[in-house]
Amino acid sequence: MKTGCIVQARMTSSRLPGKVLRTLDYSNGMTVLGSVVERLRAVKNLDHFVIACTINADDDPLAEYAAREGIAYYRGSENDVLDRFYNAATEFGYDNVVRITSDCPFLDPSVIEELIDLFIKGDYQYASNCIRRTYPHGLDCEILTYDVLKWMHENTTEQFYREHVTSYVTHHQDEFRIGSLALPDEDYSKVRITVDTINDYTLACVVTDFIRGKENRLSFRTVLDCFKEHPYISNINGDIMQKQKYDTVEAELEAAVKLLKLQEMNRAAALLEGK
């Protein structure tokens, strides 16, 4: 059984274009994506990984980076991400498919290893550490069988499910054997160490400086130590709402009201609440 990881990547982020190739560690030039790659290479029970970007010219730098670093890559549809994943997994012969995104430079190899072990030993069709979120935002990882990926590719037509690769499974959990990885007695779901905005990027650079040279630098707990020792760090991106996809207009409106209130745009928020 071949367990491979597909790294979802693109350069055209709406909030922070080109973020994945921004320099993260100015002492050695490591980028956000470079940090992801370093951590994936440390995952002991992962057989292979591939960067899955789009065929758009904007993503040429990603393909060039992968080729230069000797990393496998696949280029596919920008909007039909499910198709991109299915074809990448097929091309490289994956039996089990780990999915991560390229804007998570503090992924913990041991967490990914634990998720893969849970998935295989439990004979699950899908498993994730986000079903009951206890890990920080930025440690997100999920795994599913190739057969489930193939079934979704052949049977789902809604744009939402095509754009958000595993959303059909997470919205129909009663149809699949689902495994959940969570910390038993801890909750760090309020900690945000993903890179989606300029403030996130600033925080990531600060954290990188703090953990450089630490013995357990790749552990998310080393990152948490930085927050404990320097509480001001969380203020850098503390007012950012986690980017999400919503199933209904009502849910989008509720989130929009919260965002408007964060920006003290109270009259607009009141107008939406009135509607």
N, C-alpha and C positions, 0 to 999 in steps of 0.2 A: 504494500500500500504506500503510495507516494503522497506525502503531505506537503503541499506548497502554499506559498503566501503570495497574494496579489496586492500590490501597493497601488492604491488608486491615486493618480496624480494628474494635475493640470496646472498650467501657468496663468489661467484667466480667472483667478478667484475674484469674486465681486467686491469683497471687502479689502483684500490686500493682494493685488496682482503680482505674480512672480514670487510669492512668499516662500515657496519650497526651495528655491535656489538662492534665497537671501543668506548672507553669511551669519552664522550663529556663533561661532568661536573665532574671534579675531586673532587669536594666538596662532592658529594653524589653518585658517581659511575654511573650516568645516561649515557646510551649509545645513539648513534644516533637514533637507532630504538626506544629506550625508550622515547626519546623526541617526536617522531612521535606519539607514543601511547598516551602519555600524552595529546597531542593536539587534537587527535581524540576523546578522552574521553570528551573533553570540547565542542564538536560540538552538539548543542542542538537539531537539527532536523535530526540527524543520529541515526538510530535504532540499528545498529550492525556494527561490522567490523571484518575482518578476515585477518590474515597474510597468503599470498599464496606464498609458497616457493616450491622448487623442491624435487623430490624423491631421489636426489643424496645424498650420505653420507656426502658430504661437508656441506649440509644444516641441518644436524642433530642438530647443536647448535641452529638454529633458532626455530626448533620444540621444543627443550628442553626449550628455553627461553619462548616461548608462553605457554607451559604447566605449567611452574613454575609460570608465572604471571597470569594464569587463562584467557588467551586470546585464542580465537578460531583460529585454523590454518587449512590449507589445503595443501597437498603436491601433486604436479602433474608434468607434463612434463617440462623439462628445456627449450627446444626450441619452442615447440608449446604452447606459453604463452596464446594464445586465448583459447585453450582447457582447460588450467589450470583455467583461469578466468571463463569460462562457467560452468565447473563442480563445482567450489567453489560457484558461485552464485546460481546454482541449488540446491546444498546440503543445503544451508542456506536459501533458499526460498526468494531471493531478487527479488523485482519488478523493482527497480531502482538501478543501480550499479555505485557507485562512484569509480574512479580509481585514486590511488596515488602511488608513489614509496617510498621505505623505506629509501632513501638517502636525504630526505628533512626535516631536523630537525626543521626548523623554519616555518613550515606550520601554517597558521593563521586560527584558528577555525571560525572566523567571515567571512572570505572569502569563506570557504567551505559552511557555512550556506547560504551565499548570492547566491552562485552558485546553491545550491539545490532549494532555493526559486524561482530563475529565471527559472530553468528547469521545476518545477512543475506548476508554474503559467502560463508559456508560452506554456504549453503542447508540449514541445520539445521532440524529440527522442534522441538528443545528445546536450550537452552544455559543454563549456570549457572556462577557462580564458586564453587560449593560442592562440586562433584564431587570435585575434589582441593583441599581447603581450604588456601589460603595467605594469604588476606585475613583481617583480624580478624573476630570475631563481631560483627555489627552492620553489615557491608557487604554482607550477603547479597542477591543479586538473581538472578532467573531469567527466562527468556523462552521462550515457546512459540507455535506457530502457533494461530490460531483453530480450524483444522480439527482439530488434536489435542485442543484443549479440548472441542470439540463431540463428538468421538468418545468421550472419557472420560465426558462428561456422559450420553451415550446408552447406554454399554455397561458402565460400572462400577457395581456395586451394593453392594460391601462398604463398611461404615461408615467404615473407616479411609481408604479412597480418597476417599470423599465429604467427609470432614472435612479431609483434608490434600491440597490441590488437585492438586499435581503428583506425589504419591507413586506413582501407577501408573507414570508414565514412569520415575521414578528407580529403581523396583523391577523394571522390565522394559526395561532400556536396550538390550538386543539387538533390540528391536522398533522402535526409532526411530533417526533420525539425530541423534546427540548431539554438542554442542560444549561444550568446557570452557575456561573462562578462569582462568588461574592465573599467579601471579608466577613467572618462570623460576628465579630464584636467591635468593628470599627466602621466609620462612615466618613469618607473624604470626598463626598460628592460635591461639596461646595468649592473644592480646589480646582482651579482651571489652569492647566499647563499645555493646552493646545495652542496653535498659532493660527488665528483667524483675522486678527486686526493688528494695527500698528502697536497698540498697547500690549497685546499678547506677545508680539515679537520682542518688544523692549523687555518684558518680563523674562522671556526665554533667554535672552542674551545675558541678563543679570544672573539668572539661575545657573547658566552655563559657567559663568565666571566663578561662582561659589563652589560648584561641584568639581571643577577641574582639579585633577590630582587626587581626589578622594578615593579611598580603597574600594568602596562600593559605589562608584560613580554611576553605574548603569541601573542601580536600584531606585525605584520610585521613593523609597523611604529616605534615601539621601537627599532627594529633592524636598521631601516633607521637612527634613531637618533644617533646610534653608529657611523655610517659611516659619518654623518655630524659633530659630535663632534671630531672624530678621523679619518681624511681623509686618513691617511696612511694605514688603514685597507684594503682598496680596492687594494693596491699594492701587497698584499699577494698572490692573485690569479688572478691579472689583466691580465696576459699574457696567460691565459688558454682559448683555444677555446671551446665553448660549444659543447658537444658531440651531433651529429645529425646522422640521417639516411637519405641517399640520394637515390632518385629514379633512377638516371641515372649515367653512368660512367662519363659523362661530369661534372656533379655537384660534384662528388667525387674528380675529378681531380682539379677542381677550389678550393675546400676546402683544398686539399693537398698542392697546391701551396701557399695558405695563411699560412698554418701551417709551411711549410718549410721556408718561409720568416721570420716568427716569430723567428725561431731558427737560423736565419742568414745563412741558407743553400741555398744561392742564386744561385749557379751553378746548383744544382738539381732542384730548382724551375724554372730556365730558361729552363732547358731541358724539363720539363713537359709542360711549356708554348709553347715551340717550337713544341711539338707534337700536 
